[in-house]
């Protein structure tokens, strides 16, 4: 069994669903690419998805759920 850091199971619990986790982390990774393109050009070993996953795991951003009014 491979070690994945941050642990996916822990992040799924924080996100409340796999779909929410994937959506939030991929959206943040795209934002990082737009905000800091030169950082990723200079640091080829750091991937945007990895940085976004770590930020979510560390609580640097969260998922806000919309409230539906019927």
N, CA, C and O atoms as a GROMACS GRO file, in nm:
protein
  280
    1UNK      N    1   0.083  -0.117   0.000
    1UNK     CA    2   0.000   0.000   0.000
    1UNK      C    3   0.089   0.125   0.000
    1UNK      O    4   0.179   0.136   0.082
    2UNK      N    5   0.063   0.216  -0.091
    2UNK     CA    6   0.143   0.337  -0.102
    2UNK      C    7   0.093   0.444  -0.005
    2UNK      O    8  -0.027   0.453   0.024
    3UNK      N    9   0.185   0.522   0.044
    3UNK     CA   10   0.148   0.634   0.130
    3UNK      C   11   0.116   0.754   0.043
    3UNK      O   12   0.199   0.795  -0.039
    4UNK      N   13   0.001   0.810   0.059
    4UNK     CA   14  -0.038   0.930  -0.013
    4UNK      C   15  -0.049   1.041   0.091
    4UNK      O   16  -0.121   1.029   0.190
    5UNK      N   17   0.022   1.147   0.066
    5UNK     CA   18   0.021   1.256   0.160
    5UNK      C   19  -0.026   1.381   0.090
    5UNK      O   20   0.037   1.420  -0.009
    6UNK      N   21  -0.129   1.446   0.130
    6UNK     CA   22  -0.213   1.418   0.245
    6UNK      C   23  -0.305   1.298   0.220
    6UNK      O   24  -0.337   1.267   0.105
    7UNK      N   25  -0.348   1.232   0.326
    7UNK     CA   26  -0.432   1.113   0.312
    7UNK      C   27  -0.567   1.145   0.248
    7UNK      O   28  -0.639   1.234   0.294
    8UNK      N   29  -0.600   1.074   0.144
    8UNK     CA   30  -0.723   1.099   0.069
    8UNK      C   31  -0.846   1.076   0.157
    8UNK      O   32  -0.942   1.152   0.148
    9UNK      N   33  -0.844   0.974   0.239
    9UNK     CA   34  -0.960   0.944   0.324
    9UNK      C   35  -0.992   1.061   0.416
    9UNK      O   36  -1.109   1.093   0.438
   10UNK      N   37  -0.889   1.124   0.470
   10UNK     CA   38  -0.908   1.237   0.560
   10UNK      C   39  -0.966   1.356   0.484
   10UNK      O   40  -1.054   1.426   0.534
   11UNK      N   41  -0.916   1.378   0.364
   11UNK     CA   42  -0.966   1.490   0.285
   11UNK      C   43  -1.109   1.468   0.239
   11UNK      O   44  -1.187   1.564   0.231
   12UNK      N   45  -1.146   1.344   0.209
   12UNK     CA   46  -1.285   1.315   0.171
   12UNK      C   47  -1.378   1.344   0.288
   12UNK      O   48  -1.487   1.397   0.269
   13UNK      N   49  -1.336   1.309   0.409
   13UNK     CA   50  -1.418   1.339   0.527
   13UNK      C   51  -1.438   1.490   0.542
   13UNK      O   52  -1.548   1.535   0.573
   14UNK      N   53  -1.332   1.567   0.521
   14UNK     CA   54  -1.342   1.713   0.534
   14UNK      C   55  -1.434   1.770   0.426
   14UNK      O   56  -1.510   1.863   0.453
   15UNK      N   57  -1.427   1.715   0.305
   15UNK     CA   58  -1.505   1.767   0.193
   15UNK      C   59  -1.650   1.717   0.195
   15UNK      O   60  -1.737   1.777   0.133
   16UNK      N   61  -1.674   1.608   0.264
   16UNK     CA   62  -1.807   1.544   0.275
   16UNK      C   63  -1.844   1.459   0.154
   16UNK      O   64  -1.942   1.386   0.160
   17UNK      N   65  -1.768   1.467   0.044
   17UNK     CA   66  -1.791   1.378  -0.070
   17UNK      C   67  -1.670   1.381  -0.162
   17UNK      O   68  -1.594   1.478  -0.164
   18UNK      N   69  -1.654   1.274  -0.238
   18UNK     CA   70  -1.542   1.268  -0.333
   18UNK      C   71  -1.558   1.373  -0.442
   18UNK      O   72  -1.461   1.437  -0.483
   19UNK      N   73  -1.680   1.391  -0.487
   19UNK     CA   74  -1.707   1.488  -0.593
   19UNK      C   75  -1.668   1.629  -0.548
   19UNK      O   76  -1.602   1.702  -0.622
   20UNK      N   77  -1.708   1.666  -0.428
   20UNK     CA   78  -1.675   1.799  -0.375
   20UNK      C   79  -1.524   1.816  -0.362
   20UNK      O   80  -1.471   1.922  -0.393
   21UNK      N   81  -1.455   1.712  -0.317
   21UNK     CA   82  -1.310   1.718  -0.302
   21UNK      C   83  -1.242   1.738  -0.437
   21UNK      O   84  -1.158   1.826  -0.451
   22UNK      N   85  -1.278   1.657  -0.535
   22UNK     CA   86  -1.216   1.666  -0.667
   22UNK      C   87  -1.243   1.802  -0.730
   22UNK      O   88  -1.153   1.863  -0.788
   23UNK      N   89  -1.365   1.849  -0.719
   23UNK     CA   90  -1.402   1.977  -0.777
   23UNK      C   91  -1.325   2.092  -0.712
   23UNK      O   92  -1.270   2.178  -0.782
   24UNK      N   93  -1.321   2.093  -0.581
   24UNK     CA   94  -1.254   2.202  -0.509
   24UNK      C   95  -1.103   2.203  -0.532
   24UNK      O   96  -1.045   2.308  -0.556
   25UNK      N   97  -1.041   2.086  -0.527
   25UNK     CA   98  -0.896   2.080  -0.545
   25UNK      C   99  -0.857   2.114  -0.688
   25UNK      O  100  -0.757   2.183  -0.710
   26UNK      N  101  -0.933   2.067  -0.785
   26UNK     CA  102  -0.899   2.100  -0.925
   26UNK      C  103  -0.920   2.248  -0.953
   26UNK      O  104  -0.843   2.309  -1.027
   27UNK      N  105  -1.025   2.306  -0.896
   27UNK     CA  106  -1.049   2.449  -0.915
   27UNK      C  107  -0.935   2.530  -0.853
   27UNK      O  108  -0.888   2.627  -0.913
   28UNK      N  109  -0.892   2.491  -0.734
   28UNK     CA  110  -0.782   2.562  -0.668
   28UNK      C  111  -0.651   2.546  -0.747
   28UNK      O  112  -0.573   2.640  -0.756
   29UNK      N  113  -0.627   2.429  -0.802
   29UNK     CA  114  -0.505   2.406  -0.881
   29UNK      C  115  -0.504   2.498  -1.003
   29UNK      O  116  -0.399   2.552  -1.039
   30UNK      N  117  -0.618   2.515  -1.068
   30UNK     CA  118  -0.627   2.606  -1.182
   30UNK      C  119  -0.600   2.750  -1.139
   30UNK      O  120  -0.531   2.825  -1.209
   31UNK      N  121  -0.654   2.789  -1.023
   31UNK     CA  122  -0.629   2.923  -0.971
   31UNK      C  123  -0.481   2.945  -0.945
   31UNK      O  124  -0.426   3.051  -0.976
   32UNK      N  125  -0.416   2.844  -0.888
   32UNK     CA  126  -0.272   2.855  -0.859
   32UNK      C  127  -0.191   2.873  -0.988
   32UNK      O  128  -0.097   2.952  -0.991
   33UNK      N  129  -0.228   2.801  -1.092
   33UNK     CA  130  -0.159   2.815  -1.221
   33UNK      C  131  -0.173   2.957  -1.277
   33UNK      O  132  -0.080   3.009  -1.339
   34UNK      N  133  -0.288   3.017  -1.256
   34UNK     CA  134  -0.311   3.153  -1.305
   34UNK      C  135  -0.240   3.255  -1.216
   34UNK      O  136  -0.180   3.350  -1.265
   35UNK      N  137  -0.246   3.234  -1.084
   35UNK     CA  138  -0.188   3.328  -0.989
   35UNK      C  139  -0.035   3.328  -0.990
   35UNK      O  140   0.028   3.433  -0.980
   36UNK      N  141   0.024   3.209  -1.002
   36UNK     CA  142   0.169   3.197  -0.989
   36UNK      C  143   0.232   3.110  -1.098
   36UNK      O  144   0.293   3.008  -1.066
   37UNK      N  145   0.219   3.148  -1.224
   37UNK     CA  146   0.275   3.064  -1.330
   37UNK      C  147   0.428   3.052  -1.323
   37UNK      O  148   0.483   2.947  -1.354
   38UNK      N  149   0.495   3.159  -1.282
   38UNK     CA  150   0.641   3.154  -1.276
   38UNK      C  151   0.691   3.062  -1.165
   38UNK      O  152   0.799   3.003  -1.178
   39UNK      N  153   0.614   3.048  -1.057
   39UNK     CA  154   0.652   2.955  -0.950
   39UNK      C  155   0.660   2.812  -1.005
   39UNK      O  156   0.754   2.739  -0.975
   40UNK      N  157   0.562   2.772  -1.085
   40UNK     CA  158   0.559   2.636  -1.138
   40UNK      C  159   0.660   2.616  -1.251
   40UNK      O  160   0.706   2.504  -1.274
   41UNK      N  161   0.696   2.723  -1.321
   41UNK     CA  162   0.801   2.712  -1.422
   41UNK      C  163   0.937   2.691  -1.355
   41UNK      O  164   1.020   2.615  -1.404
   42UNK      N  165   0.958   2.760  -1.243
   42UNK     CA  166   1.085   2.749  -1.171
   42UNK      C  167   1.095   2.621  -1.089
   42UNK      O  168   1.204   2.569  -1.067
   43UNK      N  169   0.982   2.569  -1.043
   43UNK     CA  170   0.978   2.450  -0.957
   43UNK      C  171   0.904   2.338  -1.029
   43UNK      O  172   0.787   2.313  -1.002
   44UNK      N  173   0.972   2.273  -1.119
   44UNK     CA  174   0.909   2.168  -1.201
   44UNK      C  175   0.863   2.048  -1.119
   44UNK      O  176   0.775   1.974  -1.163
   45UNK      N  177   0.921   2.026  -1.002
   45UNK     CA  178   0.884   1.909  -0.922
   45UNK      C  179   0.756   1.931  -0.843
   45UNK      O  180   0.695   1.834  -0.797
   46UNK      N  181   0.714   2.055  -0.826
   46UNK     CA  182   0.590   2.086  -0.754
   46UNK      C  183   0.477   2.095  -0.854
   46UNK      O  184   0.483   2.174  -0.949
   47UNK      N  185   0.375   2.016  -0.834
   47UNK     CA  186   0.259   2.014  -0.923
   47UNK      C  187   0.146   2.098  -0.861
   47UNK      O  188   0.129   2.096  -0.739
   48UNK      N  189   0.070   2.169  -0.943
   48UNK     CA  190  -0.040   2.251  -0.890
   48UNK      C  191  -0.142   2.169  -0.810
   48UNK      O  192  -0.192   2.216  -0.708
   49UNK      N  193  -0.172   2.050  -0.856
   49UNK     CA  194  -0.270   1.966  -0.786
   49UNK      C  195  -0.218   1.924  -0.649
   49UNK      O  196  -0.295   1.912  -0.553
   50UNK      N  197  -0.088   1.900  -0.640
   50UNK     CA  198  -0.027   1.863  -0.512
   50UNK      C  199  -0.034   1.980  -0.414
   50UNK      O  200  -0.068   1.962  -0.298
   51UNK      N  201  -0.001   2.100  -0.462
   51UNK     CA  202  -0.006   2.218  -0.376
   51UNK      C  203  -0.149   2.247  -0.332
   51UNK      O  204  -0.172   2.281  -0.216
   52UNK      N  205  -0.244   2.235  -0.423
   52UNK     CA  206  -0.385   2.258  -0.389
   52UNK      C  207  -0.434   2.156  -0.288
   52UNK      O  208  -0.509   2.190  -0.196
   53UNK      N  209  -0.394   2.030  -0.302
   53UNK     CA  210  -0.433   1.926  -0.206
   53UNK      C  211  -0.378   1.956  -0.068
   53UNK      O  212  -0.449   1.943   0.032
   54UNK      N  213  -0.253   1.997  -0.062
   54UNK     CA  214  -0.192   2.030   0.067
   54UNK      C  215  -0.260   2.151   0.131
   54UNK      O  216  -0.281   2.153   0.252
   55UNK      N  217  -0.295   2.250   0.051
   55UNK     CA  218  -0.364   2.367   0.104
   55UNK      C  219  -0.500   2.329   0.162
   55UNK      O  220  -0.537   2.377   0.268
   56UNK      N  221  -0.573   2.244   0.091
   56UNK     CA  222  -0.703   2.201   0.143
   56UNK      C  223  -0.687   2.121   0.272
   56UNK      O  224  -0.760   2.143   0.369
   57UNK      N  225  -0.592   2.031   0.273
   57UNK     CA  226  -0.568   1.948   0.391
   57UNK      C  227  -0.528   2.033   0.512
   57UNK      O  228  -0.568   2.005   0.625
   58UNK      N  229  -0.450   2.138   0.488
   58UNK     CA  230  -0.404   2.226   0.596
   58UNK      C  231  -0.507   2.331   0.637
   58UNK      O  232  -0.484   2.407   0.730
   59UNK      N  233  -0.620   2.335   0.568
   59UNK     CA  234  -0.726   2.428   0.603
   59UNK      C  235  -0.706   2.568   0.549
   59UNK      O  236  -0.769   2.662   0.598
   60UNK      N  237  -0.620   2.586   0.450
   60UNK     CA  238  -0.596   2.717   0.392
   60UNK      C  239  -0.714   2.763   0.306
   60UNK      O  240  -0.728   2.883   0.281
   61UNK      N  241  -0.796   2.672   0.262
   61UNK     CA  242  -0.922   2.706   0.198
   61UNK      C  243  -1.020   2.593   0.229
   61UNK      O  244  -0.980   2.480   0.257
   62UNK      N  245  -1.148   2.625   0.222
   62UNK     CA  246  -1.253   2.529   0.255
   62UNK      C  247  -1.358   2.528   0.144
   62UNK      O  248  -1.355   2.609   0.051
   63UNK      N  249  -1.449   2.437   0.156
   63UNK     CA  250  -1.559   2.426   0.061
   63UNK      C  251  -1.682   2.489   0.125
   63UNK      O  252  -1.722   2.453   0.236
   64UNK      N  253  -1.742   2.583   0.053
   64UNK     CA  254  -1.866   2.643   0.100
   64UNK      C  255  -1.981   2.583   0.022
   64UNK      O  256  -1.978   2.575  -0.100
   65UNK      N  257  -2.081   2.542   0.093
   65UNK     CA  258  -2.196   2.483   0.029
   65UNK      C  259  -2.307   2.587   0.014
   65UNK      O  260  -2.338   2.661   0.106
   66UNK      N  261  -2.364   2.591  -0.105
   66UNK     CA  262  -2.473   2.684  -0.132
   66UNK      C  263  -2.600   2.633  -0.064
   66UNK      O  264  -2.625   2.512  -0.059
   67UNK      N  265  -2.678   2.725  -0.014
   67UNK     CA  266  -2.805   2.687   0.047
   67UNK      C  267  -2.915   2.710  -0.056
   67UNK      O  268  -2.931   2.819  -0.110
   68UNK      N  269  -2.990   2.605  -0.080
   68UNK     CA  270  -3.099   2.613  -0.177
   68UNK      C  271  -3.226   2.659  -0.109
   68UNK      O  272  -3.265   2.608  -0.005
   69UNK      N  273  -3.289   2.757  -0.171
   69UNK     CA  274  -3.417   2.804  -0.121
   69UNK      C  275  -3.524   2.762  -0.220
   69UNK      O  276  -3.516   2.794  -0.339
   70UNK      N  277  -3.621   2.690  -0.173
   70UNK     CA  278  -3.729   2.642  -0.260
   70UNK      C  279  -3.857   2.716  -0.235
   70UNK      O  280  -3.958   2.688  -0.299
   0.00000   0.00000   0.00000
